[in-house]
């Protein structure tokens, strides 16, 4: 029995264990990596295969060891040097090392755990890369272009200095450079020129500079922005008209919602004058709508997303003005009808009473103690005599008791009404 145990020990423990451990480790590592690459081969399956191979090889080794003559020293010395024994040792090392790798991987292969870790790192790096890309895209929109090649580039630099860095001096430098090409630009570029320049240049001087640039570059947008900031209504209107001459199709030359100057309003302005002014405003807005005709705002601005929906605003104001004009026209119509009724009444002779009074303090004629309540002055005569004019009609008893009485009266507008002729006989 002791001899067979010696044979088994030689089969289980080789003379060069490191070689088998190295080869088994290589097999285990290969299986571990294969499990990481495909879902068809799982770590439990591989461990089962390695253990099954180990058990089979043990069975074969034990069977071969029983056939060795334990009394023969040479047979015992050669025990454990067969292929089956070597395969057993390889399988045992592979199973042990693979089990250790699974223990390190927490039930998974070590390669899989490391791969997940690397995957997380990769995911974090991708997220950082995405964040950096978003930051770069955001910063690019407010970055200074060192070598501007287009008009938009120079406008971009001026806009960044003015609105992001709050540096009006450099903004004015770049927007001035923008207009040195003697080319027509867009409205927000002209707005930027005014906003940057008003920090260091007087308004009148700045508007003069803008007017000169607009004329030199044939730029209606620059003239429109100069006009909208001109406080004098007559000068402002002249600049708008000049912009129309440069480009009759430029809509903002007809209606500019940001215009600061307004026509002078006199206290004596009546309904008709107000209605006429509203109609003029509506005509300008309708001319704007006719010319813009649904065109995209990008045609007039470098940054259209920063602008209002001028077309919708114009339509709303046009509809509101139409309602106001209709109301004023109705008021004018009502006033005309009242005036017609009033004139008809003034053209009719006022009713007079003729009565004789012996008392000298009493008048010969009476109509509610006053001849015409709204009269400012009177003129009268008896029996085709001379006209007498005054602020009242003193008719005492010395006047003829009968005959013809004629009267005219003047209203507060200065218009005379009459004469009205009365044949009377006072008793």
Secondary structure by P-SEA (a helix, b strand, c coil): caaaaaaaaaaaccccaaaaaaaaaaaaaaaaaaaaacccccaaaaaaaaaaaaaaaaaaaaaaaaacccccaaaaaaccccaaaaaaaaaaaaaaaaaaaaaaaccccaaaaaaaaaaaaaaaaaaaaaaaaaaaaaaaaaccccccccaaaaaaaaaaaacccccaaaaaaaaaaaacccccccaaaaaaaaaaaaacccaaaaaaaaaaaaaaaccaaaaaaaaaacccaaaaaaaaaaaaaaccccccccccccccccccccccccaaaaaaaaaaaaaaaaaaaaaaccccccccccccccccaaaaaaaaaaaaaaaaaaaaaaaaaaaaaaaaaaaaaaacccbbbbbbbccccccccccccccccccccccccccccccccccccccccccccccbbbbbbbcccccccccbbbbbbcc
